[in-house]
């Protein structure tokens, strides 16, 4: 009875990340860091696993940080600020 | 008295406000001072937010960074306002 909803259920933000699985994403982290990589998985805490990842650390005296590459990386959710797909 | 609020346009509770601004252009300010302006697609009880056509503003000035789609983790959110 209550299972059938008259209008389409509003998708929550965490449902929308699912469309980015297997796509390259840019994750902005606390401490002026960014991580770019292919999204393998995530959970409700925004813990996530990226493959072929590159970490960028921004320092005040240099404008273009060089990336540090990792095959596979786990990111703890509490340091995540934002997640965005990147064109590539 | 039966009706607490006779004028609902004045007394809007937070969740009514948030569901009412879905689809409109909003500004989201984060604790670190950066704000994002874009179309609000979705929001949940943690204040996790998804926006599209988003522009980043640092200290009130556009940083030049644009995101097609962006997910913001709720714990970083300071406020959300309709623009």
Backbone of each chain as nested JSON, in Angstrom:
{
  "chains": [
    {"id": "A", "residues": [
      {"number": 1, "name": "UNK", "atoms": {"N": [0.823, -1.192, 0.0], "CA": [0.0, 0.0, 0.0], "C": [0.862, 1.249, 0.0]}},
      {"number": 2, "name": "UNK", "atoms": {"N": [1.637, 1.425, 1.054], "CA": [2.473, 2.624, 1.084], "C": [3.714, 2.486, 0.203]}},
      {"number": 3, "name": "UNK", "atoms": {"N": [3.898, 1.28, -0.357], "CA": [5.077, 1.061, -1.193], "C": [5.022, 1.854, -2.488]}},
      {"number": 4, "name": "UNK", "atoms": {"N": [3.827, 1.958, -3.024], "CA": [3.682, 2.633, -4.301], "C": [3.53, 4.132, -4.047]}},
      {"number": 5, "name": "UNK", "atoms": {"N": [4.465, 4.884, -4.602], "CA": [4.387, 6.325, -4.391], "C": [3.849, 6.981, -5.649]}},
      {"number": 6, "name": "UNK", "atoms": {"N": [2.942, 7.902, -5.449], "CA": [2.32, 8.53, -6.61], "C": [3.307, 9.269, -7.494]}},
      {"number": 7, "name": "UNK", "atoms": {"N": [4.185, 10.061, -6.879], "CA": [5.17, 10.734, -7.722], "C": [6.535, 10.096, -7.518]}},
      {"number": 8, "name": "UNK", "atoms": {"N": [7.404, 10.326, -8.471], "CA": [8.728, 9.739, -8.404], "C": [9.459, 10.218, -7.159]}},
      {"number": 9, "name": "UNK", "atoms": {"N": [10.111, 9.288, -6.461], "CA": [10.778, 9.628, -5.218], "C": [11.962, 10.565, -5.495]}},
      {"number": 10, "name": "UNK", "atoms": {"N": [12.064, 11.582, -4.679], "CA": [13.166, 12.529, -4.798], "C": [14.483, 11.809, -4.522]}},
      {"number": 11, "name": "UNK", "atoms": {"N": [15.438, 11.937, -5.447], "CA": [16.726, 11.294, -5.245], "C": [17.581, 12.119, -4.297]}},
      {"number": 12, "name": "UNK", "atoms": {"N": [18.137, 11.448, -3.31], "CA": [18.972, 12.126, -2.338], "C": [20.387, 12.304, -2.889]}},
      {"number": 13, "name": "UNK", "atoms": {"N": [21.117, 13.273, -2.332], "CA": [22.465, 13.533, -2.85], "C": [23.334, 12.287, -2.971]}},
      {"number": 14, "name": "UNK", "atoms": {"N": [23.304, 11.413, -1.968], "CA": [24.174, 10.238, -2.033], "C": [23.761, 9.263, -3.141]}},
      {"number": 15, "name": "UNK", "atoms": {"N": [22.473, 9.27, -3.517], "CA": [22.048, 8.432, -4.65], "C": [22.644, 8.966, -5.942]}},
      {"number": 16, "name": "UNK", "atoms": {"N": [22.812, 10.288, -5.996], "CA": [23.275, 10.902, -7.238], "C": [24.761, 10.639, -7.484]}},
      {"number": 17, "name": "UNK", "atoms": {"N": [25.53, 10.351, -6.431], "CA": [26.954, 10.018, -6.63], "C": [27.087, 8.71, -7.382]}},
      {"number": 18, "name": "UNK", "atoms": {"N": [26.068, 7.875, -7.26], "CA": [26.141, 6.557, -7.91], "C": [26.369, 6.668, -9.417]}},
      {"number": 19, "name": "UNK", "atoms": {"N": [25.865, 7.748, -10.004], "CA": [26.048, 7.95, -11.446], "C": [27.508, 8.232, -11.793]}},
      {"number": 20, "name": "UNK", "atoms": {"N": [28.313, 8.525, -10.79], "CA": [29.721, 8.833, -11.044], "C": [30.629, 7.64, -10.815]}},
      {"number": 21, "name": "UNK", "atoms": {"N": [30.071, 6.497, -10.432], "CA": [30.882, 5.291, -10.27], "C": [31.536, 4.951, -11.597]}},
      {"number": 22, "name": "UNK", "atoms": {"N": [32.828, 4.603, -11.52], "CA": [33.584, 4.243, -12.717], "C": [33.92, 5.445, -13.6]}},
      {"number": 23, "name": "UNK", "atoms": {"N": [33.595, 6.638, -13.125], "CA": [33.966, 7.859, -13.849], "C": [35.093, 8.547, -13.086]}},
      {"number": 24, "name": "UNK", "atoms": {"N": [35.811, 9.424, -13.784], "CA": [36.861, 10.189, -13.1], "C": [36.228, 11.332, -12.32]}},
      {"number": 25, "name": "UNK", "atoms": {"N": [36.587, 11.423, -11.061], "CA": [36.042, 12.482, -10.213], "C": [37.177, 13.287, -9.587]}},
      {"number": 26, "name": "UNK", "atoms": {"N": [36.828, 14.515, -9.239], "CA": [37.735, 15.366, -8.492], "C": [37.156, 15.479, -7.086]}},
      {"number": 27, "name": "UNK", "atoms": {"N": [37.962, 15.145, -6.094], "CA": [37.505, 15.224, -4.705], "C": [38.314, 16.3, -4.017]}},
      {"number": 28, "name": "UNK", "atoms": {"N": [37.61, 17.312, -3.511], "CA": [38.297, 18.372, -2.783], "C": [38.329, 17.984, -1.314]}},
      {"number": 29, "name": "UNK", "atoms": {"N": [39.492, 18.086, -0.712], "CA": [39.661, 17.627, 0.664], "C": [40.111, 18.764, 1.564]}},
      {"number": 30, "name": "UNK", "atoms": {"N": [39.954, 18.551, 2.857], "CA": [40.452, 19.531, 3.821], "C": [41.968, 19.633, 3.718]}},
      {"number": 31, "name": "UNK", "atoms": {"N": [42.501, 20.781, 4.07], "CA": [43.945, 20.966, 4.047], "C": [44.467, 21.271, 2.665]}},
      {"number": 32, "name": "UNK", "atoms": {"N": [43.659, 21.953, 1.841], "CA": [44.057, 22.376, 0.492], "C": [44.598, 21.225, -0.343]}},
      {"number": 33, "name": "UNK", "atoms": {"N": [43.897, 20.105, -0.284], "CA": [44.286, 18.948, -1.085], "C": [43.168, 18.585, -2.034]}},
      {"number": 34, "name": "UNK", "atoms": {"N": [43.555, 17.998, -3.151], "CA": [42.569, 17.465, -4.09], "C": [43.033, 16.095, -4.53]}},
      {"number": 35, "name": "UNK", "atoms": {"N": [42.09, 15.261, -4.874], "CA": [42.417, 13.927, -5.342], "C": [41.571, 13.681, -6.579]}},
      {"number": 36, "name": "UNK", "atoms": {"N": [42.235, 13.262, -7.643], "CA": [41.527, 12.976, -8.885], "C": [41.703, 11.5, -9.18]}},
      {"number": 37, "name": "UNK", "atoms": {"N": [40.643, 10.813, -9.517], "CA": [40.783, 9.39, -9.819], "C": [39.457, 8.787, -10.219]}},
      {"number": 38, "name": "UNK", "atoms": {"N": [39.511, 7.516, -10.565], "CA": [38.316, 6.812, -10.995], "C": [37.589, 6.273, -9.768]}},
      {"number": 39, "name": "UNK", "atoms": {"N": [36.324, 6.638, -9.627], "CA": [35.573, 6.277, -8.43], "C": [35.174, 4.804, -8.458]}},
      {"number": 40, "name": "UNK", "atoms": {"N": [35.726, 4.041, -7.527], "CA": [35.415, 2.609, -7.46], "C": [34.27, 2.32, -6.496]}},
      {"number": 41, "name": "UNK", "atoms": {"N": [34.191, 3.128, -5.442], "CA": [33.116, 2.886, -4.483], "C": [33.082, 3.971, -3.434]}},
      {"number": 42, "name": "UNK", "atoms": {"N": [31.954, 4.041, -2.711], "CA": [31.809, 5.044, -1.654], "C": [30.739, 4.55, -0.698]}},
      {"number": 43, "name": "UNK", "atoms": {"N": [30.657, 5.193, 0.459], "CA": [29.564, 4.868, 1.371], "C": [28.936, 6.141, 1.913]}},
      {"number": 44, "name": "UNK", "atoms": {"N": [28.043, 5.979, 2.892], "CA": [27.29, 7.135, 3.373], "C": [28.162, 8.145, 4.119]}},
      {"number": 45, "name": "UNK", "atoms": {"N": [29.345, 7.735, 4.587], "CA": [30.245, 8.697, 5.227], "C": [31.082, 9.452, 4.208]}},
      {"number": 46, "name": "UNK", "atoms": {"N": [30.902, 9.104, 2.93], "CA": [31.764, 9.609, 1.856], "C": [33.161, 9.008, 1.924]}},
      {"number": 47, "name": "UNK", "atoms": {"N": [33.337, 7.936, 2.685], "CA": [34.56, 7.162, 2.51], "C": [34.542, 6.734, 1.063]}},
      {"number": 48, "name": "UNK", "atoms": {"N": [35.688, 6.798, 0.408], "CA": [35.67, 6.376, -0.984], "C": [36.973, 5.734, -1.416]}},
      {"number": 49, "name": "UNK", "atoms": {"N": [36.879, 4.946, -2.468], "CA": [38.05, 4.301, -3.045], "C": [38.204, 4.801, -4.474]}},
      {"number": 50, "name": "UNK", "atoms": {"N": [39.401, 5.31, -4.776], "CA": [39.699, 5.783, -6.127], "C": [40.834, 4.942, -6.707]}},
      {"number": 51, "name": "UNK", "atoms": {"N": [40.739, 4.66, -7.988], "CA": [41.858, 3.996, -8.662], "C": [42.529, 4.984, -9.6]}},
      {"number": 52, "name": "UNK", "atoms": {"N": [43.771, 4.696, -9.973], "CA": [44.593, 5.583, -10.811], "C": [44.495, 7.022, -10.313]}},
      {"number": 53, "name": "UNK", "atoms": {"N": [44.704, 7.185, -9.03], "CA": [44.459, 8.481, -8.413], "C": [45.709, 9.357, -8.415]}},
      {"number": 54, "name": "UNK", "atoms": {"N": [45.466, 10.66, -8.433], "CA": [46.555, 11.625, -8.318], "C": [46.19, 12.614, -7.225]}},
      {"number": 55, "name": "UNK", "atoms": {"N": [47.124, 12.845, -6.323], "CA": [46.875, 13.786, -5.235], "C": [47.584, 15.106, -5.537]}},
      {"number": 56, "name": "UNK", "atoms": {"N": [46.872, 16.2, -5.33], "CA": [47.455, 17.533, -5.525], "C": [47.403, 18.259, -4.193]}},
      {"number": 57, "name": "UNK", "atoms": {"N": [48.538, 18.779, -3.77], "CA": [48.587, 19.541, -2.526], "C": [48.941, 20.977, -2.875]}},
      {"number": 58, "name": "UNK", "atoms": {"N": [48.041, 21.891, -2.539], "CA": [48.256, 23.302, -2.865], "C": [49.012, 23.999, -1.754]}},
      {"number": 59, "name": "UNK", "atoms": {"N": [50.103, 24.662, -2.123], "CA": [50.86, 25.445, -1.155], "C": [50.72, 26.913, -1.528]}},
      {"number": 60, "name": "UNK", "atoms": {"N": [50.933, 27.784, -0.562], "CA": [50.696, 29.206, -0.811], "C": [51.69, 29.801, -1.8]}},
      {"number": 61, "name": "UNK", "atoms": {"N": [52.934, 29.323, -1.764], "CA": [53.956, 29.971, -2.584], "C": [54.098, 29.387, -3.986]}},
      {"number": 62, "name": "UNK", "atoms": {"N": [53.361, 28.345, -4.295], "CA": [53.409, 27.814, -5.654], "C": [51.974, 27.628, -6.156]}},
      {"number": 63, "name": "UNK", "atoms": {"N": [51.747, 27.94, -7.45], "CA": [50.351, 27.87, -7.892], "C": [50.016, 26.551, -8.569]}},
      {"number": 64, "name": "UNK", "atoms": {"N": [50.995, 25.843, -9.079], "CA": [50.666, 24.589, -9.751], "C": [51.367, 23.412, -9.063]}},
      {"number": 65, "name": "UNK", "atoms": {"N": [50.636, 22.684, -8.223], "CA": [51.267, 21.575, -7.53], "C": [51.464, 20.398, -8.463]}},
      {"number": 66, "name": "UNK", "atoms": {"N": [52.557, 19.666, -8.256], "CA": [52.688, 18.466, -9.076], "C": [51.956, 17.331, -8.378]}},
      {"number": 67, "name": "UNK", "atoms": {"N": [51.359, 16.483, -9.192], "CA": [50.543, 15.409, -8.648], "C": [51.378, 14.251, -8.149]}},
      {"number": 68, "name": "UNK", "atoms": {"N": [50.824, 13.54, -7.174], "CA": [51.458, 12.318, -6.67], "C": [50.507, 11.176, -7.0]}},
      {"number": 69, "name": "UNK", "atoms": {"N": [50.979, 10.224, -7.786], "CA": [50.074, 9.178, -8.28], "C": [50.067, 7.947, -7.376]}},
      {"number": 70, "name": "UNK", "atoms": {"N": [48.883, 7.356, -7.299], "CA": [48.702, 6.105, -6.555], "C": [47.77, 5.21, -7.366]}},
      {"number": 71, "name": "UNK", "atoms": {"N": [48.026, 3.919, -7.339], "CA": [47.161, 2.978, -8.055], "C": [45.767, 2.938, -7.457]}},
      {"number": 72, "name": "UNK", "atoms": {"N": [45.722, 2.836, -6.157], "CA": [44.446, 2.641, -5.473], "C": [44.534, 3.361, -4.141]}},
      {"number": 73, "name": "UNK", "atoms": {"N": [43.51, 4.122, -3.82], "CA": [43.574, 4.872, -2.566], "C": [42.217, 4.873, -1.875]}},
      {"number": 74, "name": "UNK", "atoms": {"N": [42.256, 4.803, -0.555], "CA": [41.048, 4.927, 0.26], "C": [41.061, 6.317, 0.882]}},
      {"number": 75, "name": "UNK", "atoms": {"N": [39.947, 7.029, 0.765], "CA": [39.83, 8.362, 1.38], "C": [38.823, 8.295, 2.508]}},
      {"number": 76, "name": "UNK", "atoms": {"N": [39.215, 8.743, 3.683], "CA": [38.277, 8.765, 4.801], "C": [37.279, 9.909, 4.594]}},
      {"number": 77, "name": "UNK", "atoms": {"N": [36.006, 9.595, 4.787], "CA": [34.941, 10.533, 4.449], "C": [34.994, 11.867, 5.158]}},
      {"number": 78, "name": "UNK", "atoms": {"N": [35.489, 11.89, 6.387], "CA": [35.394, 13.146, 7.144], "C": [36.246, 14.267, 6.571]}},
      {"number": 79, "name": "UNK", "atoms": {"N": [37.199, 13.945, 5.71], "CA": [38.002, 15.023, 5.14], "C": [37.481, 15.498, 3.777]}},
      {"number": 80, "name": "UNK", "atoms": {"N": [36.395, 14.917, 3.325], "CA": [35.848, 15.299, 2.019], "C": [35.072, 16.614, 2.111]}},
      {"number": 81, "name": "UNK", "atoms": {"N": [35.342, 17.529, 1.199], "CA": [34.547, 18.762, 1.1], "C": [33.574, 18.642, -0.067]}},
      {"number": 82, "name": "UNK", "atoms": {"N": [34.065, 18.328, -1.253], "CA": [33.158, 18.185, -2.379], "C": [33.646, 17.158, -3.39]}},
      {"number": 83, "name": "UNK", "atoms": {"N": [32.707, 16.665, -4.15], "CA": [32.987, 15.668, -5.184], "C": [32.379, 16.163, -6.479]}},
      {"number": 84, "name": "UNK", "atoms": {"N": [33.174, 16.144, -7.559], "CA": [32.65, 16.604, -8.84], "C": [33.239, 15.77, -9.967]}},
      {"number": 85, "name": "UNK", "atoms": {"N": [32.422, 15.395, -10.945], "CA": [32.971, 14.647, -12.069], "C": [33.854, 15.555, -12.92]}},
      {"number": 86, "name": "UNK", "atoms": {"N": [34.921, 15.012, -13.481], "CA": [35.755, 15.812, -14.375], "C": [35.66, 15.249, -15.787]}},
      {"number": 87, "name": "UNK", "atoms": {"N": [35.661, 16.151, -16.753], "CA": [35.597, 15.732, -18.154], "C": [36.925, 15.098, -18.532]}},
      {"number": 88, "name": "UNK", "atoms": {"N": [36.883, 13.878, -19.06], "CA": [38.115, 13.214, -19.49], "C": [37.762, 11.917, -20.174]}}
    ]},
    {"id": "B", "residues": [
      {"number": 1, "name": "UNK", "atoms": {"N": [-6.591, 28.598, 20.761], "CA": [-6.507, 28.916, 19.342], "C": [-6.004, 27.711, 18.579]}},
      {"number": 2, "name": "UNK", "atoms": {"N": [-6.572, 27.495, 17.441], "CA": [-6.254, 26.263, 16.718], "C": [-5.061, 26.445, 15.78]}},
      {"number": 3, "name": "UNK", "atoms": {"N": [-5.047, 27.535, 15.074], "CA": [-3.959, 27.745, 14.113], "C": [-2.838, 28.549, 14.755]}},
      {"number": 4, "name": "UNK", "atoms": {"N": [-1.658, 27.934, 14.838], "CA": [-0.515, 28.656, 15.378], "C": [-0.049, 29.69, 14.358]}},
      {"number": 5, "name": "UNK", "atoms": {"N": [0.01, 29.227, 13.111], "CA": [0.509, 30.118, 12.077], "C": [-0.596, 30.411, 11.085]}},
      {"number": 6, "name": "UNK", "atoms": {"N": [-1.044, 31.649, 11.093], "CA": [-2.073, 32.009, 10.127], "C": [-1.442, 32.439, 8.817]}},
      {"number": 7, "name": "UNK", "atoms": {"N": [-0.169, 32.866, 8.901], "CA": [0.486, 33.327, 7.686], "C": [1.717, 32.466, 7.416]}},
      {"number": 8, "name": "UNK", "atoms": {"N": [1.554, 31.482, 6.533], "CA": [2.633, 30.521, 6.317], "C": [3.798, 31.12, 5.552]}},
      {"number": 9, "name": "UNK", "atoms": {"N": [3.582, 32.268, 4.921], "CA": [4.703, 32.852, 4.2], "C": [5.706, 33.494, 5.159]}},
      {"number": 10, "name": "UNK", "atoms": {"N": [5.248, 33.782, 6.368], "CA": [6.176, 34.337, 7.349], "C": [6.835, 33.214, 8.133]}},
      {"number": 11, "name": "UNK", "atoms": {"N": [6.037, 32.241, 8.595], "CA": [6.595, 31.168, 9.414], "C": [6.897, 29.957, 8.558]}},
      {"number": 12, "name": "UNK", "atoms": {"N": [8.105, 29.897, 8.061], "CA": [8.53, 28.772, 7.254], "C": [9.5, 27.963, 8.078]}},
      {"number": 13, "name": "UNK", "atoms": {"N": [9.242, 26.651, 8.23], "CA": [10.223, 25.868, 8.975], "C": [11.33, 25.412, 8.037]}},
      {"number": 14, "name": "UNK", "atoms": {"N": [12.488, 25.038, 8.614], "CA": [13.659, 24.762, 7.778], "C": [13.419, 23.718, 6.684]}},
      {"number": 15, "name": "UNK", "atoms": {"N": [12.759, 22.624, 7.008], "CA": [12.639, 21.598, 5.967], "C": [11.676, 22.008, 4.867]}},
      {"number": 16, "name": "UNK", "atoms": {"N": [10.662, 22.789, 5.227], "CA": [9.769, 23.314, 4.203], "C": [10.526, 24.263, 3.274]}},
      {"number": 17, "name": "UNK", "atoms": {"N": [11.352, 25.091, 3.895], "CA": [12.161, 26.02, 3.103], "C": [13.068, 25.261, 2.136]}},
      {"number": 18, "name": "UNK", "atoms": {"N": [13.763, 24.231, 2.68], "CA": [14.731, 23.509, 1.849], "C": [14.063, 22.768, 0.708]}},
      {"number": 19, "name": "UNK", "atoms": {"N": [12.917, 22.128, 0.981], "CA": [12.281, 21.413, -0.122], "C": [11.683, 22.389, -1.126]}},
      {"number": 20, "name": "UNK", "atoms": {"N": [11.357, 23.595, -0.649], "CA": [10.795, 24.602, -1.54], "C": [11.798, 25.231, -2.492]}},
      {"number": 21, "name": "UNK", "atoms": {"N": [13.076, 25.2, -2.131], "CA": [14.066, 25.854, -3.002], "C": [14.774, 24.875, -3.935]}},
      {"number": 22, "name": "UNK", "atoms": {"N": [14.351, 23.606, -3.92], "CA": [14.946, 22.644, -4.856], "C": [14.626, 23.084, -6.276]}},
      {"number": 23, "name": "UNK", "atoms": {"N": [15.641, 23.11, -7.104], "CA": [15.46, 23.525, -8.495], "C": [15.774, 24.983, -8.727]}},
      {"number": 24, "name": "UNK", "atoms": {"N": [15.943, 25.735, -7.651], "CA": [16.25, 27.151, -7.881], "C": [17.724, 27.427, -7.639]}},
      {"number": 25, "name": "UNK", "atoms": {"N": [18.122, 28.64, -7.987], "CA": [19.533, 29.012, -7.872], "C": [19.832, 29.371, -6.425]}},
      {"number": 26, "name": "UNK", "atoms": {"N": [20.845, 28.741, -5.877], "CA": [21.163, 28.971, -4.473], "C": [22.647, 29.28, -4.306]}},
      {"number": 27, "name": "UNK", "atoms": {"N": [22.938, 29.879, -3.149], "CA": [24.321, 30.091, -2.76], "C": [24.561, 29.267, -1.498]}},
      {"number": 28, "name": "UNK", "atoms": {"N": [25.606, 28.468, -1.51], "CA": [25.939, 27.63, -0.365], "C": [27.282, 28.071, 0.166]}},
      {"number": 29, "name": "UNK", "atoms": {"N": [27.299, 28.535, 1.395], "CA": [28.578, 28.956, 1.984], "C": [29.091, 27.852, 2.884]}},
      {"number": 30, "name": "UNK", "atoms": {"N": [30.368, 27.563, 2.79], "CA": [30.982, 26.519, 3.602], "C": [31.728, 27.137, 4.783]}},
      {"number": 31, "name": "UNK", "atoms": {"N": [32.039, 26.291, 5.738], "CA": [32.764, 26.737, 6.928], "C": [34.117, 27.342, 6.606]}},
      {"number": 32, "name": "UNK", "atoms": {"N": [34.733, 26.899, 5.516], "CA": [36.059, 27.422, 5.183], "C": [36.0, 28.757, 4.43]}},
      {"number": 33, "name": "UNK", "atoms": {"N": [34.806, 29.346, 4.301], "CA": [34.67, 30.66, 3.685], "C": [34.386, 30.637, 2.192]}},
      {"number": 34, "name": "UNK", "atoms": {"N": [34.571, 29.472, 1.568], "CA": [34.302, 29.355, 0.14], "C": [32.791, 29.203, -0.053]}},
      {"number": 35, "name": "UNK", "atoms": {"N": [32.251, 29.815, -1.106], "CA": [30.843, 29.581, -1.377], "C": [30.64, 29.132, -2.809]}},
      {"number": 36, "name": "UNK", "atoms": {"N": [29.533, 28.46, -3.038], "CA": [29.209, 27.894, -4.336], "C": [27.826, 28.353, -4.74]}},
      {"number": 37, "name": "UNK", "atoms": {"N": [27.702, 28.81, -5.976], "CA": [26.412, 29.256, -6.484], "C": [26.023, 28.355, -7.651]}},
      {"number": 38, "name": "UNK", "atoms": {"N": [24.847, 27.78, -7.569], "CA": [24.391, 26.905, -8.642], "C": [22.949, 26.5, -8.443]}},
      {"number": 39, "name": "UNK", "atoms": {"N": [22.471, 25.631, -9.341], "CA": [21.099, 25.147, -9.22], "C": [21.041, 23.983, -8.247]}},
      {"number": 40, "name": "UNK", "atoms": {"N": [20.193, 24.107, -7.249], "CA": [20.071, 23.058, -6.242], "C": [19.288, 21.881, -6.808]}},
      {"number": 41, "name": "UNK", "atoms": {"N": [19.962, 20.725, -6.882], "CA": [19.288, 19.527, -7.402], "C": [18.669, 18.72, -6.288]}},
      {"number": 42, "name": "UNK", "atoms": {"N": [19.417, 18.582, -5.209], "CA": [18.968, 17.678, -4.162], "C": [19.648, 18.004, -2.842]}},
      {"number": 43, "name": "UNK", "atoms": {"N": [18.947, 17.704, -1.747], "CA": [19.509, 17.94, -0.422], "C": [18.95, 16.902, 0.527]}},
      {"number": 44, "name": "UNK", "atoms": {"N": [19.737, 16.486, 1.513], "CA": [19.206, 15.509, 2.474], "C": [19.351, 16.04, 3.9]}},
      {"number": 45, "name": "UNK", "atoms": {"N": [19.007, 15.201, 4.868], "CA": [18.995, 15.599, 6.267], "C": [20.364, 15.918, 6.839]}},
      {"number": 46, "name": "UNK", "atoms": {"N": [21.422, 15.434, 6.217], "CA": [22.779, 15.786, 6.656], "C": [23.218, 17.106, 6.05]}},
      {"number": 47, "name": "UNK", "atoms": {"N": [22.368, 17.69, 5.205], "CA": [22.714, 18.861, 4.41], "C": [23.754, 18.537, 3.342]}},
      {"number": 48, "name": "UNK", "atoms": {"N": [23.891, 17.259, 3.015], "CA": [24.611, 16.926, 1.794], "C": [23.836, 17.562, 0.658]}},
      {"number": 49, "name": "UNK", "atoms": {"N": [24.557, 18.123, -0.317], "CA": [23.909, 18.901, -1.365], "C": [24.44, 18.474, -2.727]}},
      {"number": 50, "name": "UNK", "atoms": {"N": [23.567, 18.41, -3.716], "CA": [24.029, 18.282, -5.093], "C": [23.525, 19.486, -5.874]}},
      {"number": 51, "name": "UNK", "atoms": {"N": [24.457, 20.147, -6.57], "CA": [24.103, 21.302, -7.398], "C": [24.647, 21.084, -8.797]}},
      {"number": 52, "name": "UNK", "atoms": {"N": [24.048, 21.741, -9.787], "CA": [24.647, 21.744, -11.123], "C": [24.967, 23.175, -11.549]}},
      {"number": 53, "name": "UNK", "atoms": {"N": [25.685, 23.293, -12.652], "CA": [26.201, 24.578, -13.158], "C": [26.663, 25.484, -12.012]}},
      {"number": 54, "name": "UNK", "atoms": {"N": [27.677, 24.99, -11.323], "CA": [28.121, 25.626, -10.089], "C": [29.377, 26.463, -10.312]}},
      {"number": 55, "name": "UNK", "atoms": {"N": [29.391, 27.634, -9.718], "CA": [30.574, 28.486, -9.751], "C": [31.093, 28.656, -8.335]}},
      {"number": 56, "name": "UNK", "atoms": {"N": [32.41, 28.744, -8.226], "CA": [33.046, 28.851, -6.907], "C": [33.417, 30.297, -6.622]}},
      {"number": 57, "name": "UNK", "atoms": {"N": [33.156, 30.733, -5.39], "CA": [33.503, 32.096, -4.969], "C": [34.366, 32.025, -3.72]}},
      {"number": 58, "name": "UNK", "atoms": {"N": [35.534, 32.629, -3.801], "CA": [36.414, 32.645, -2.635], "C": [36.51, 34.076, -2.143]}},
      {"number": 59, "name": "UNK", "atoms": {"N": [36.085, 34.293, -0.912], "CA": [36.087, 35.644, -0.343], "C": [35.219, 36.605, -1.135]}},
      {"number": 60, "name": "UNK", "atoms": {"N": [34.102, 36.124, -1.665], "CA": [33.167, 36.971, -2.38], "C": [33.495, 37.183, -3.848]}},
      {"number": 61, "name": "UNK", "atoms": {"N": [34.702, 36.81, -4.286], "CA": [35.084, 36.98, -5.686], "C": [35.094, 35.64, -6.4]}},
      {"number": 62, "name": "UNK", "atoms": {"N": [34.625, 35.631, -7.645], "CA": [34.6, 34.389, -8.408], "C": [36.026, 33.876, -8.585]}},
      {"number": 63, "name": "UNK", "atoms": {"N": [36.233, 32.602, -8.27], "CA": [37.582, 32.025, -8.4], "C": [37.852, 31.569, -9.818]}},
      {"number": 64, "name": "UNK", "atoms": {"N": [36.815, 31.549, -10.632], "CA": [36.98, 31.089, -12.011], "C": [36.756, 29.604, -12.166]}},
      {"number": 65, "name": "UNK", "atoms": {"N": [36.669, 28.888, -11.054], "CA": [36.429, 27.446, -11.123], "C": [34.94, 27.177, -11.302]}},
      {"number": 66, "name": "UNK", "atoms": {"N": [34.632, 26.342, -12.315], "CA": [33.241, 25.973, -12.559], "C": [33.114, 24.456, -12.487]}},
      {"number": 67, "name": "UNK", "atoms": {"N": [32.034, 23.998, -11.928], "CA": [31.771, 22.575, -11.865], "C": [30.437, 22.296, -12.549]}},
      {"number": 68, "name": "UNK", "atoms": {"N": [30.398, 21.26, -13.37], "CA": [29.132, 20.893, -13.985], "C": [28.163, 20.387, -12.947]}},
      {"number": 69, "name": "UNK", "atoms": {"N": [28.615, 19.432, -12.198], "CA": [27.825, 18.842, -11.131], "C": [28.705, 18.846, -9.902]}},
      {"number": 70, "name": "UNK", "atoms": {"N": [28.126, 19.082, -8.768], "CA": [28.949, 19.031, -7.572], "C": [28.162, 18.486, -6.386]}},
      {"number": 71, "name": "UNK", "atoms": {"N": [28.833, 17.604, -5.646], "CA": [28.284, 17.066, -4.398], "C": [29.056, 17.717, -3.272]}},
      {"number": 72, "name": "UNK", "atoms": {"N": [28.35, 18.304, -2.304], "CA": [29.012, 18.909, -1.152], "C": [28.633, 18.128, 0.1]}},
      {"number": 73, "name": "UNK", "atoms": {"N": [29.635, 17.693, 0.856], "CA": [29.361, 16.936, 2.073], "C": [28.783, 17.887, 3.124]}},
      {"number": 74, "name": "UNK", "atoms": {"N": [27.699, 17.459, 3.766], "CA": [26.905, 18.326, 4.62], "C": [27.631, 18.989, 5.771]}},
      {"number": 75, "name": "UNK", "atoms": {"N": [28.644, 18.314, 6.323], "CA": [29.295, 18.876, 7.507], "C": [30.023, 20.186, 7.221]}},
      {"number": 76, "name": "UNK", "atoms": {"N": [30.299, 20.467, 5.944], "CA": [31.011, 21.687, 5.595], "C": [30.09, 22.899, 5.431]}},
      {"number": 77, "name": "UNK", "atoms": {"N": [28.782, 22.663, 5.442], "CA": [27.837, 23.72, 5.083], "C": [27.6, 24.687, 6.233]}},
      {"number": 78, "name": "UNK", "atoms": {"N": [27.742, 25.973, 5.959], "CA": [27.424, 27.012, 6.94], "C": [26.006, 27.521, 6.718]}},
      {"number": 79, "name": "UNK", "atoms": {"N": [25.689, 27.904, 5.474], "CA": [24.308, 28.282, 5.172], "C": [23.965, 28.032, 3.716]}},
      {"number": 80, "name": "UNK", "atoms": {"N": [22.671, 28.013, 3.448], "CA": [22.17, 27.871, 2.079], "C": [21.186, 29.003, 1.884]}},
      {"number": 81, "name": "UNK", "atoms": {"N": [21.363, 29.788, 0.836], "CA": [20.389, 30.85, 0.618], "C": [19.978, 30.895, -0.833]}},
      {"number": 82, "name": "UNK", "atoms": {"N": [18.735, 31.285, -1.04], "CA": [18.239, 31.429, -2.405], "C": [18.775, 32.747, -2.955]}},
      {"number": 83, "name": "UNK", "atoms": {"N": [19.212, 32.72, -4.212], "CA": [19.706, 33.981, -4.789], "C": [18.81, 34.423, -5.945]}}
    ]}
  ]
}
